[in-house]
Amino acid sequence: MNKILTDRRATIKQEAIDKRVRPEIQTILKAGPEGFTRRYFPENSSQVPDRAVLTLVILAPDQPLSAPDTLKFIETVIREHGSLGRTFKSALLFAVPDEGTQIQDAARKLLAWEEITDDTETVGRLEAVQQRQLKIGSDRAARDLKEGVWGEWHHRGAKERVACDPAGAGLAGGDRGGLR
């Protein structure tokens, strides 16, 4: 079973991972508390509304806290709304991912398990024990993907916390555990 999984994992393309990860992030983070709007994966400041409504801005998996442009992007969103200055700066909260490797690996593994499950020829050749392993592995991979979202998006920041400090540490005081 391990050989089959390893072979399938090797064939999973990055596009398929991205296609699976983004909706999963939206589904999981949508389930959080009400009372504020969410903006998923904005690419520019005009995609984040300038309203007197608390807004959680969830950055994309390819915008980790460690990337040099991420902090600049956050500062731009706070200062600007498109070509205009932003009025409601303190209405913005940010959820920033770590490196994204945990969620990428979990998605790759889940997609591999799903490919095996969908391959009736392969499933037909498996013994009963291996079929149970397939079910358990698939369930575990789905759980790992969900947990990966919580694990990756644990950096938070608000207007007061986003500042370029001389040491370049980024979101000062922004890591407060999982966004739950």
N, C-alpha and C positions, 0 to 999 in steps of 0.2 A: 504494500500500500504506500509506503514511503517513497519508493521509486516512482510510482505513478504520480504522486503528488509533486515530487521534485521536478519531474519532466513537464507536468502541466504548468507549474509555477514559472518555469523558464520561458514558456510560450506567451505568457500574459504581457500584452503591450501597455505602455505607459498611458496611452489614450483611453484604454478600457479602465484602467485604475482611476484616472481623473473623472471619467464619466460616472463611476460608481461612488467615489468619495464625496464629491460636492453635494449631491442630493442627500446622502447619508448625514452629512454635517448639517444641512438645512433641517432635515427631519428631527434630528436629535436636539439641536439648539432651539428649534421652534417650540419644543415641549416645555421650555422653561417658564418662568413666571410671566404673568400678563402685566400690563401697565406701561409697556414701552414698545416701540416699533423696532424692527430688526432690518438691517440692510446687509445683505450677504454679498461678499466678494466685490465691493465697488472697485472700479478701475480708475476713477477720477473723482474729484471732490463734488462735482455736480450730481453724482449719483446718490449722494447722502443729503437728505432734505435739511433745509434750514428753517426749522419750525420749533416752537416752544413745546416740544414733545420729547421726552427721553428716548434716545435712539441708541441701540446697540449696533455698532458697526463691526461686523465679523469679517476679518481679513481672510483672504484665500490661503490655501495650504502652501502656495508658492511665495507667500509673504511672511516668512518667519521673523521673529524678533531679532534674530542674529543677522539678517540681511541688511546691508548698509542702506538701502533705499526705503526700508519699511518705516523707520522713524521719521524720515523726511516726508513720506507719504502721509503719515498720521498728522504731522504738523501742518501740512498743506490742507488736509481735510478740515482741521480745526480752524485754520485762518481763513480759508476760502470756500465759497460755494460757487463753483464754476469760475467766472471772471470777476465776481463780486466778493466783497468781504462777508464773512459769516457773522450773523447777528447772534445766534443762539449757540455759542461755543460750549457752554456748560451743559447743554442737553445731550452731549455726545459721550458715549462710553465705547471702549474698544475691546474686542476680544482678539488676541494675537496668538497665532500658533507657534509652537516650538519648531524644530526642524522639519517635521512632517514625516519622518522616516517610519515612526511607529504605525501611523495610520496607513501609509503606503504599503508597508509590509503586510498589515492585516488585510487590506483590500486585495492585494495580490494573492494571498493565501485563500481568501474567501472565493475569489473568482476561479481559482484553480479547483477548489472543492466543487463549486457549482458546475464547472465544465465536466468534471468526472461524473457527477450525478446525472447530468444531461446526456452523457454518452452511454446509451443503452447497451451497446456492444461490450464496453468495458465493465459496466455494472453486472451484466449477465455472466461474465467470467469470474466474478468475485465470489468467494466463499461467504457463508452467512456471517462469520466473524468479521470479515473485511467489510461487508455491507454495513454492519453496526459501526465499525470504525469510521466509515464514510459519513454516516449520519452524525456521529459524535463530533468528528472533525469539522464538519460543515457548521454545526451548531456553535461549536467553540470559536470558529473563525468569525461568525456573525457577531458573537458577543465581544470578541477582541476588537472588532472594528468599532463597535459602539463605545467601548471603553477607551479606545484609541482617540476618539474625538474628544472625550472629556480630558484625557491625558495631554493631548496636544494643545488645546485651547485653554490653558490655565493662566495665561498672562492677561491681565486686565489693566486698563488705563483710562483715566479721565483727563480733562483739560489741565487740572492742577498737577497731575502726575507726569504728564508728557513734557519733558524738558531735556534739552541736550546738556548733559552735565559734562564738565571738562574731561572726566575719565572715559566718557563715551559709553556709559553703562546702559543708556536707553531709558526704558520705563522705570523711573525711580519709584520703588515701592510697589510696583505693579503686579508682582507675583503673589497672589493670595490663595493659591490652591485652585481646585477645579471650579469651573463656572457652573454651579448647580443651583 
